[in-house]
Amino acid sequence: MSSSNPYRELVDALIRELTSDQLEELPEGLFQRVDEWIRSLRNSATGEEARRVVETLAGVCQELTTTLERIRRAKSGTAGKLGSQRGDSPTSTEGGSTVRGESALVVEPLKPPKLPRGKVLVTFKTPLGEFVASDLRVYGPFREGDVCLLPVEDAAALEARGVVEVLIGNEGAEQD
């Protein structure tokens, strides 16, 4: 597993593009890394809840990618001039509207995936055997790269030990 997080790279690229008047250079292979990361998460998600969250995360990544590509097309001045960074032809012919010379592209903030209350989505950085968590459920065993929903307390303890990385924390938790 790479030490960088493709999701964070994608968000950072979008933020750079949003805060600049110029076309920003994208990290080489960014979209391919995001696709591979999502495929890896799908393959390693254990449990129905984790699979549901991974699919929501895949949708968020798709929205981020689409938004980034639209912004880049709008900045280029003509639709399709940039082409798609993924290597295929653009699916839209919109060129980006302007109002009084300013970009009229509206980017709505994305909502984080909803997680069950008290759970976080983690990926394992090192293998870990079975353990009984604070919710008295047995979790594991896990391999490096596996993804799972864990109780917040257990995820925090494992993160402190360097065993997991929290992908989505409490900010995505469902509210009653």
VEXMAR-89764 format. One record per residue (C-alpha): residue number from 1; residue in three letters; x negated, y negated, z negated. Coordinates in pm, whole numbers, plus 32768, in hexadecimal, padded with zeros to 4 digits. Layout:
<pts>
+-----+-----+------+------+------+
!   n ! res !   xx !   yy !   zz !
+-----+-----+------+------+------+
! NUM ! ALA !    X !    Y !    Z !
...
+-----+-----+------+------+------+
</pts>
This chain:
<pts>
+-----+-----+------+------+------+
!   n ! res !   xx !   yy !   zz !
+-----+-----+------+------+------+
!   1 ! MET ! 8000 ! 8000 ! 8000 !
!   2 ! SER ! 7F80 ! 7EA9 ! 805E !
!   3 ! SER ! 7F1E ! 7DB9 ! 7F4C !
!   4 ! SER ! 7FF0 ! 7CA8 ! 7FF3 !
!   5 ! ASN ! 816A ! 7CB0 ! 7FF5 !
!   6 ! PRO ! 81FB ! 7C8C ! 8157 !
!   7 ! TYR ! 833B ! 7BF5 ! 80C7 !
!   8 ! ARG ! 8273 ! 7AE0 ! 801F !
!   9 ! GLU ! 81AA ! 7AAC ! 8160 !
!  10 ! LEU ! 82F0 ! 7A84 ! 8222 !
!  11 ! VAL ! 8380 ! 798F ! 8125 !
!  12 ! ASP ! 8239 ! 78CA ! 8120 !
!  13 ! ALA ! 8237 ! 78B9 ! 829D !
!  14 ! LEU ! 839F ! 783A ! 829D !
!  15 ! ILE ! 834F ! 7732 ! 8195 !
!  16 ! ARG ! 821E ! 76BE ! 825A !
!  17 ! GLU ! 82F2 ! 76A3 ! 8394 !
!  18 ! LEU ! 8407 ! 75E6 ! 82DD !
!  19 ! THR ! 8318 ! 74EC ! 8242 !
!  20 ! SER ! 8250 ! 749F ! 837C !
!  21 ! ASP ! 82A8 ! 73DA ! 84B4 !
!  22 ! GLN ! 81B6 ! 74B1 ! 857F !
!  23 ! LEU ! 81C7 ! 761F ! 85DB !
!  24 ! GLU ! 8107 ! 76DA ! 84D1 !
!  25 ! GLU ! 802D ! 7803 ! 851D !
!  26 ! LEU ! 80C7 ! 7948 ! 84A7 !
!  27 ! PRO ! 7FEF ! 7A4F ! 83FF !
!  28 ! GLU ! 7F8F ! 7B51 ! 8503 !
!  29 ! GLY ! 8073 ! 7C81 ! 84FF !
!  30 ! LEU ! 8162 ! 7BE7 ! 83FE !
!  31 ! PHE ! 82A4 ! 7C70 ! 8491 !
!  32 ! GLN ! 820D ! 7DC7 ! 84C5 !
!  33 ! ARG ! 8199 ! 7DCE ! 8357 !
!  34 ! VAL ! 82F5 ! 7D68 ! 82E3 !
!  35 ! ASP ! 8394 ! 7E7A ! 83B8 !
!  36 ! GLU ! 829F ! 7F7F ! 8335 !
!  37 ! TRP ! 82D7 ! 7F0A ! 81CE !
!  38 ! ILE ! 8452 ! 7F28 ! 81EF !
!  39 ! ARG ! 842B ! 8080 ! 828D !
!  40 ! SER ! 834A ! 80E6 ! 816A !
!  41 ! LEU ! 8444 ! 8062 ! 806A !
!  42 ! ARG ! 855D ! 8120 ! 8114 !
!  43 ! ASN ! 8494 ! 8261 ! 8111 !
!  44 ! SER ! 8430 ! 8243 ! 7FA5 !
!  45 ! ALA ! 8571 ! 81BD ! 7F09 !
!  46 ! THR ! 85F6 ! 82B3 ! 7E08 !
!  47 ! GLY ! 8763 ! 82A8 ! 7DAC !
!  48 ! GLU ! 8894 ! 820E ! 7E50 !
!  49 ! GLU ! 886F ! 80BF ! 7D9E !
!  50 ! ALA ! 8705 ! 809A ! 7E0D !
!  51 ! ARG ! 8761 ! 80EF ! 7F74 !
!  52 ! ARG ! 887B ! 7FED ! 7F6C !
!  53 ! VAL ! 878E ! 7EE1 ! 7EE9 !
!  54 ! VAL ! 8684 ! 7F3A ! 7FEC !
!  55 ! GLU ! 8788 ! 7F18 ! 8102 !
!  56 ! THR ! 87EC ! 7DC4 ! 8079 !
!  57 ! LEU ! 867C ! 7D61 ! 806D !
!  58 ! ALA ! 8659 ! 7DD7 ! 81D7 !
!  59 ! GLY ! 877C ! 7CF3 ! 8232 !
!  60 ! VAL ! 86D8 ! 7BCF ! 817D !
!  61 ! CYS ! 8592 ! 7C0D ! 823B !
!  62 ! GLN ! 8654 ! 7C17 ! 8383 !
!  63 ! GLU ! 86FB ! 7AC9 ! 832F !
!  64 ! LEU ! 85AB ! 7A2E ! 82D3 !
!  65 ! THR ! 8512 ! 7AAC ! 8418 !
!  66 ! THR ! 8635 ! 7A2D ! 84E9 !
!  67 ! THR ! 862B ! 78DA ! 843D !
!  68 ! LEU ! 84B3 ! 78BF ! 8470 !
!  69 ! GLU ! 84D3 ! 7915 ! 85E1 !
!  70 ! ARG ! 85EF ! 7818 ! 8611 !
!  71 ! ILE ! 8527 ! 7704 ! 856A !
!  72 ! ARG ! 83FA ! 7752 ! 8641 !
!  73 ! ARG ! 84D0 ! 774D ! 877E !
!  74 ! ALA ! 856B ! 7600 ! 8714 !
!  75 ! LYS ! 8411 ! 756D ! 86D6 !
!  76 ! SER ! 8395 ! 75E5 ! 8827 !
!  77 ! GLY ! 849B ! 750E ! 88D2 !
!  78 ! THR ! 8525 ! 761C ! 89B6 !
!  79 ! ALA ! 85C3 ! 7769 ! 8974 !
!  80 ! GLY ! 84F3 ! 7895 ! 89C7 !
!  81 ! LYS ! 83B4 ! 77C7 ! 89F4 !
!  82 ! LEU ! 8319 ! 7872 ! 88C9 !
!  83 ! GLY ! 83B5 ! 79C1 ! 890B !
!  84 ! SER ! 83DC ! 7AA6 ! 87E6 !
!  85 ! GLN ! 82B5 ! 7AE0 ! 8702 !
!  86 ! ARG ! 8323 ! 7C4C ! 86F2 !
!  87 ! GLY ! 82C2 ! 7C85 ! 885B !
!  88 ! ASP ! 8421 ! 7C9E ! 88EA !
!  89 ! SER ! 84E4 ! 7B94 ! 89A3 !
!  90 ! PRO ! 85B3 ! 7A9F ! 88DC !
!  91 ! THR ! 8721 ! 7B00 ! 88B4 !
!  92 ! SER ! 87A1 ! 799B ! 889C !
!  93 ! THR ! 878B ! 787B ! 8992 !
!  94 ! GLU ! 87CD ! 7769 ! 8894 !
!  95 ! GLY ! 86C8 ! 7659 ! 88A7 !
!  96 ! GLY ! 8705 ! 75A2 ! 8762 !
!  97 ! SER ! 87EC ! 7476 ! 874B !
!  98 ! THR ! 8785 ! 731E ! 86DB !
!  99 ! VAL ! 8840 ! 7204 ! 8634 !
! 100 ! ARG ! 87A0 ! 70AC ! 865B !
! 101 ! GLY ! 8659 ! 7156 ! 86B4 !
! 102 ! GLU ! 865D ! 7231 ! 857B !
! 103 ! SER ! 8685 ! 73A9 ! 8580 !
! 104 ! ALA ! 87EC ! 740F ! 8543 !
! 105 ! LEU ! 8788 ! 756F ! 84E4 !
! 106 ! VAL ! 8828 ! 75C0 ! 8397 !
! 107 ! VAL ! 8787 ! 76D1 ! 82CD !
! 108 ! GLU ! 8866 ! 775D ! 81BE !
! 109 ! PRO ! 87B6 ! 77E9 ! 808C !
! 110 ! LEU ! 87BD ! 7963 ! 807C !
! 111 ! LYS ! 8859 ! 7A0C ! 7F52 !
! 112 ! PRO ! 877D ! 7B0F ! 7EA8 !
! 113 ! PRO ! 8804 ! 7C72 ! 7EA5 !
! 114 ! LYS ! 88E9 ! 7CBE ! 7D80 !
! 115 ! LEU ! 8852 ! 7DAE ! 7C86 !
! 116 ! PRO ! 8908 ! 7E5E ! 7B6D !
! 117 ! ARG ! 88F4 ! 7D9B ! 7A26 !
! 118 ! GLY ! 87B5 ! 7DE7 ! 7969 !
! 119 ! LYS ! 8703 ! 7E88 ! 7A94 !
! 120 ! VAL ! 85E6 ! 7E19 ! 7B73 !
! 121 ! LEU ! 8562 ! 7EA7 ! 7CB8 !
! 122 ! VAL ! 83FA ! 7F19 ! 7C9C !
! 123 ! THR ! 82F8 ! 7FC0 ! 7D76 !
! 124 ! PHE ! 81F7 ! 80A6 ! 7CDB !
! 125 ! LYS ! 808B ! 8043 ! 7D03 !
! 126 ! THR ! 800C ! 8187 ! 7C68 !
! 127 ! PRO ! 80A4 ! 82E1 ! 7C39 !
! 128 ! LEU ! 816F ! 831D ! 7AFE !
! 129 ! GLY ! 820D ! 8459 ! 7A72 !
! 130 ! GLU ! 8369 ! 8479 ! 79DF !
! 131 ! PHE ! 83C8 ! 839C ! 78BB !
! 132 ! VAL ! 84FB ! 834C ! 77ED !
! 133 ! ALA ! 8555 ! 81DD ! 7814 !
! 134 ! SER ! 8602 ! 80F1 ! 7722 !
! 135 ! ASP ! 8754 ! 814E ! 77BB !
! 136 ! LEU ! 8708 ! 82B9 ! 7754 !
! 137 ! ARG ! 86FD ! 832E ! 78BD !
! 138 ! VAL ! 85DC ! 83FA ! 7947 !
! 139 ! TYR ! 851E ! 8350 ! 7A62 !
! 140 ! GLY ! 840D ! 83DD ! 7B3E !
! 141 ! PRO ! 8327 ! 8469 ! 7BA3 !
! 142 ! PHE ! 82B0 ! 834E ! 7C85 !
! 143 ! ARG ! 81A5 ! 832E ! 7D8F !
! 144 ! GLU ! 80F1 ! 81F0 ! 7DF7 !
! 145 ! GLY ! 81DE ! 8123 ! 7ECC !
! 146 ! ASP ! 8320 ! 81BB ! 7E42 !
! 147 ! VAL ! 843B ! 80C7 ! 7DFE !
! 148 ! CYS ! 8531 ! 80E1 ! 7CDF !
! 149 ! LEU ! 8628 ! 801A ! 7C0F !
! 150 ! LEU ! 85AE ! 8019 ! 7AA6 !
! 151 ! PRO ! 862B ! 7F7A ! 7966 !
! 152 ! VAL ! 858E ! 7E23 ! 7935 !
! 153 ! GLU ! 84D9 ! 7E88 ! 77F2 !
! 154 ! ASP ! 8435 ! 7FB9 ! 788F !
! 155 ! ALA ! 83D5 ! 7EFD ! 79CA !
! 156 ! ALA ! 8331 ! 7DEB ! 78F8 !
! 157 ! ALA ! 8268 ! 7EEA ! 7833 !
! 158 ! LEU ! 81FA ! 7FA2 ! 796E !
! 159 ! GLU ! 81A7 ! 7E5B ! 7A1D !
! 160 ! ALA ! 80CE ! 7DF1 ! 78F5 !
! 161 ! ARG ! 800F ! 7F39 ! 791F !
! 162 ! GLY ! 7FE4 ! 7EFE ! 7A95 !
! 163 ! VAL ! 80B8 ! 802B ! 7AF2 !
! 164 ! VAL ! 81CF ! 7F71 ! 7BAC !
! 165 ! GLU ! 820D ! 7E2D ! 7C63 !
! 166 ! VAL ! 8363 ! 7D8E ! 7C36 !
! 167 ! LEU ! 83F4 ! 7D4B ! 7D8F !
! 168 ! ILE ! 853D ! 7CB3 ! 7D20 !
! 169 ! GLY ! 856F ! 7C44 ! 7BBA !
! 170 ! ASN ! 868B ! 7BC9 ! 7AE2 !
! 171 ! GLU ! 86E0 ! 7AA2 ! 7BC2 !
! 172 ! GLY ! 8793 ! 7B9E ! 7CA5 !
! 173 ! ALA ! 8856 ! 7C42 ! 7B89 !
! 174 ! GLU ! 89D1 ! 7C56 ! 7B9D !
! 175 ! GLN ! 8A8A ! 7B6F ! 7AB5 !
! 176 ! ASP ! 8BC9 ! 7BD0 ! 79FF !
+-----+-----+------+------+------+
</pts>
